[in-house]
Amino acid sequence: MRTAEVHYGTDGHVDLTVPKGTKMEDLNKLQAFVHKQLGTKINPRGCQACLSGVHFNIREQLENVIRVDLDKMATIKETGSLGH
C-alpha cells in the first residue's frame, strides 16, 4: 500500500509527503482530494472560497531515515519500507 502524509499547518500551508517515484498524475489527484477534504476534515472552519488560496508544499518521502523514540532515546526498528 502506498500512502501519503497530509499536514495542515497553522500558517495555512498544506504539506504533502508522497512516496518516492509518485507520478505527477497522482499528485494532481491527491491535491484535488486534499483540497476537497480541507473544508470537512482538516479545517472545518473554512469554506471553499477561503481555502482557494491554500499553499501546497509537496515533497518525496525521505529514504534512509532513522526513527527515534523520544521518550526512550532509542532507535525504532522498522519492518519493511515506509509508504510502499
BELSUL-V901798 format. One record per backbone hydrogen bond with DSSP energy under -1.0 kcal/mol. NH is the residue of the N-H (numbers start at 1). CO is the residue of the C=O. If there is no record, write none. Layout:
nh = <NH/NH>
co = <CO/CO>
This chain:
nh = <5/7/9/12/14/15/16/17/18/22/27/28/29/30/31/32/33/34/35/36/37/38/40/41/42/43/46/51/54/57/59/61/69/73/74/76/84>
co = <17/15/13/9/55/7/57/5/59/19/23/24/25/26/27/28/29/30/31/32/33/34/37/37/37/38/43/47/51/14/16/18/74/69/69/67/81>
